[in-house]
Amino acid sequence: MDSIEVGLLTCSPHNEVYSLYGHTALHWHDLRTGKQWVFNYGVFDYRKPHFVWRFMMGQTDYMLEATSNLEGWCRYYRRWGSKVEEQVLDLTATEKLRLQQALGKNLESPVYRYNYFYDNCSTRPRNILEQCLEGSISYAPRQGEAPTFRQLIHELTEGHPWAAFGNDLLLGFNADRKTTQREQQFLPAYLSYDFDHATVDRQGVKRPLVLRHIVHVPQGVQQAEKEFPLSPLACTLLLLIITAAITLTEWKRKRTFAWFDGLLMLVTGLAGCLLALMFFSEHPATSTNLQVLVLNPLSLLFIPAVLRHRRTRWFTISLVCCLIFFVGAFWQDYAEGMECVALCLLLRYWIHRNDK
């Protein structure tokens, strides 16, 4: 084992949505024979039936893959302009042997139930390394106030407003609690930083966990991907302006446009069905999502009555839900523009407040 080097590979993000958060793997290098292996816990089969649905419901299975093609691994990230850096770890011969045996067992049963925050391609390498250490590992405390899960994601979706909007729409109340330092290590960059400042105590002797750094691929130039020209906030503001203009027209003409109410209720109701389903997801941060008060699936039940200009309690229900939604902003951060959608619903209540 003296000829073996073990390192933590950290790949910086690139502009594809699936890579906005970076990646982590383990590097096993036999200096005597020159053989190198990359152990990657981030492999999945997107061709499996209902992949998107299973991912949303937290039922996605990932797996460990071992490849001897380090150059091919690096070539992929070089093409995207991502940096690949290795932290060579200070492990004893016994610890390397334990790691070899543990990785072998993982390869015998490589599939695991993926969880974005708690069990992913970054936490798996950390866990297996910690289990194989003879001593105890200590991470230097971070400075400043602890971020929430949502704030951590925002750091990496900056410049990608629709990716941030999608995350914020699906994440609920639990994503806005303060994270521990260990929980922050679900992001590869945070794990890499903590490894740099970690020490291992072996029988009273403390040594840094990281021996040295190797840059396999320097940071390159990344081309920005074209996204929808309007941001989520711009789209919802446009919806609010249209709603206000239609409401003002209705007020002047002393009549309401049932087709507009039906369309607004259909869009918000269908989106609400998605949020309601996320309450049953295995992802721990998608339950208790107060945005379902605005994107309310119950609106679908009232569309026929609204289109027939019949008296309905929907607009009063919508008023109560919107008021609770605004109060809930003290505990949950909402997706960009959701307040504009709530204001649209309040305008519709106002125009229908005197309905008989």
Secondary structure as UniProt FT lines:
FT   TURN            2..3
FT   STRAND          4..11
FT   HELIX           17..19
FT   TURN            20..21
FT   STRAND          23..30
FT   TURN            31..33
FT   STRAND          36..43
FT   TURN            46..47
FT   TURN            49..50
FT   HELIX           51..56
FT   TURN            57..58
FT   STRAND          61..67
FT   HELIX           70..80
FT   STRAND          84..89
FT   HELIX           93..108
FT   STRAND          111..113
FT   TURN            116..118
FT   TURN            121..122
FT   HELIX           123..132
FT   STRAND          136..139
FT   HELIX           149..157
FT   TURN            158..159
FT   HELIX           161..170
FT   HELIX           173..176
FT   HELIX           181..184
FT   TURN            185..186
FT   HELIX           188..196
FT   STRAND          198..202
FT   TURN            203..204
FT   STRAND          205..208
FT   STRAND          210..217
FT   HELIX           232..253
FT   HELIX           258..278
FT   TURN            279..280
FT   TURN            284..285
FT   HELIX           290..293
FT   TURN            297..298
FT   HELIX           299..307
FT   TURN            308..309
FT   HELIX           314..328
FT   TURN            329..331
FT   TURN            336..337
FT   HELIX           338..352
FT   TURN            353..354
//
